[in-house]
Amino acid sequence: MKIIILGAGRVGGTLAANLSSEANDITVVDSDEASLQELRNRIDIGVVVGHASHPGVLLQAGIEDADMLIAVTGVDEINMVACQIAHSLFRTPTKIARIRAQEYASYEGLFHNDAVPVDVIISPEQLVSDYIFKLIEQPGALQVLDFAGGRAQLVAVKAYYGGPLVGQELRYLSKHMPKVETRVAAIYRRNRPIQPSGSTVIEADDEVFFIAAKSNIRAVMSELRRLDRPYKRIIIAGGGNIGLRLAKLLEKKYSVKIIEASATRCAFLNEQLNHSIILLGSATSQELLLEENIEDTDVFLSVTNSDEANVMSSMLAKRMGTKKVMTLITNPAYVDLVQGGEIDIAISPQLTTIGSLLTHVRRGDIVNVHSLRRGAAEAIEVIAHGDERTSKVVGKCIEDIDLPEGANIGAIVREIHKEAVADVARGHELAPGSTHVKGETTVEYEVIIAHDDVIIQSGDHVIVFLVDKRFTKDVERLFQVGFTFF
């Protein structure tokens, strides 16, 4: 696939590195020649120096026969104009734009071919806010990923001494929880992946990825670690776009305080929020943190636009007694350095955003891509199509599917129509709140945990975990439908 990326910043650079490793033809455009040269020294891509929305620059980048334009510069208006030019002059098939301002994104009908021709809007701030919100909802989780509209979740936790399953084989999980269906998709031990089997013994400090229906997540977590109490008191350091979005998501259920250094921004936050307390000051002020009872705080979230300020305020808050610290780190090189010590969870906006972008780049009917383990692994949700003649997966038991090395199917989410509801007696888990009506037909969604004898059906949402993302193309080919289907 021929892809043009506008913007050589951290999002554009991370995306270029991911896509170039998958045999795509990548060209990156930016006005900063030094940033382009640094990228070109690391990865095999084409580069063009120039203004990202100028038609001549786009022509130089090869827009005439490009399959996709991804505009991720730091300026919304440049991204939108570039997509407009790509559509009007060159009829580029797919146009993706990074739009940060809520004022644009909130207007329905603004982004379509008769107005601003953007096919997919990416908002890093919204993606990061939603990501952190899920971590707050599942205390103790290192990562929480939604599939099939949140009906199934893939969760990463660190196994602790004292967990019922620590020191035991995985096969005993079903004996501990006979009424709960789950599957361990992967285990990372001392940063190395282990392909789990029934005889695999879980050790303390293992990073365990498991998948289950959303309603069963807490029960499975309790087998691997001491459950953290539900959070109540949250302090957010930084009242920018992410801090504001987070406060809006959290303030109805939690006690929320925001520390913001700008008096003007504090006034704006007061207008936007109903229940949050806005504090003018520095998050690295020991006196301020003491005044706000930091030792009684359940979660300290540092989401300013400075990595250094985020790290320092987080370390200070942790040493002063806050229970959990989550820190936004925009430099990917810092993430591994800080996570796991005094900082409990380091959040990379680039990796959070990349998964959403990759969803639209992958071939086949892939509806979700999540980047894991700092981009080394992936979790993919793909819809199976075809029949036994045209598909390599439909009509087959999971044990008979020729999955690539290091890949395994964790779960399936299947539509069942009203007349088929009786089939649920097999013992599979119905996701709560999953019923909706299509016309006059009631449809429910069944979360089926993958076992060797489960047969894939056409229309199933299949959740695949890949320890090594180099094999993503093999998964794509596996789920592609033969020409006779059409």
C-alpha angles and dihedrals in degrees: 000000000000109000131179116203118198111206129038096211124118095288094044093043094048091047092049091051092050096047098041090058089061098061095262122145102242129188121179122202124200139144091228106086093188092057091049092049091051090052093047091052090057104038139026103253140125119251134200124191113216149078107316097223100044112112093222092054091048090051090052088053091054101256092155093077101020118132095206141016118204112190110194103151117138092254119078093202093054090050092050095046091048090054090047092053092045089053100040099041105025107020092227106193100223127027123184122185134189107228115183103170113089088207089072100036095050096062111092115218095023095106112057136097094273092054123016103352102222114141097191129022118207118196110184092190092055093045092050092046092051090047093053091044090058090052089053090050092053106045112207096024120127093199134007120192127184126219131183093012094314095306090119126030135198109211131187119207135168112241111234134204107267097034111136093238099041108113093018134099119263091241088075092063091086091049092052091048109025093168097046123081117208141142132208105228098185144349125211115202117185087346093304122114121243120197102228123229134168091271095050111120116218114227129199112270093025112142103228124196113198134170129213143141108290092249091059100049097096093048092054093045090055090061092057104039145359107285115245114231115253110275120250111164120052131177119197117200107207128034098211125120094296094044092049094047091048093050091051090052095045109034097080092059106023139045102254132191125180123203111205128173097206119080091203092052090047090057090050092049090051089056094048101045130063107191107015121104113231117210123193110217148066122305088216091061109112091197093054093048090050091050090052093051096246090179089066094048117112098200132018112197116192110194106153120135092255121082091200094052090046093051095045096046091046094051090048092049091049094050090049092057112269110150102223132021126197118184133192110226117184095182106077091204090066097052098080091041096059107029119096099025121072089330108072100193127016112199120206113201090198094058091043090053096042093065091056091049093047090055088070096042099052119096122238126033096314112159101175136029122179121188113220138187094021092310099311095106135035140203113208132192110203130173116231116226137180131033138274091289099047103032133064092210110030113098093014131114113243091244090059096051114105099230118182121253114292094013127118137171111241104181146342127224111205133186113232120189123222095263090053097052091102088067089072087081086090085085102254119146121257110212110238116250090014099126118105136155126247104193101306096336118098113216129191129187122232120203107212116190109220117258126166094257097050111116119218115233130199109270095028117140101227118199112209125188116207118194090191116037091203086085094057092104090056090055090049091052091046092059097041115113122236119249093251088070089069 
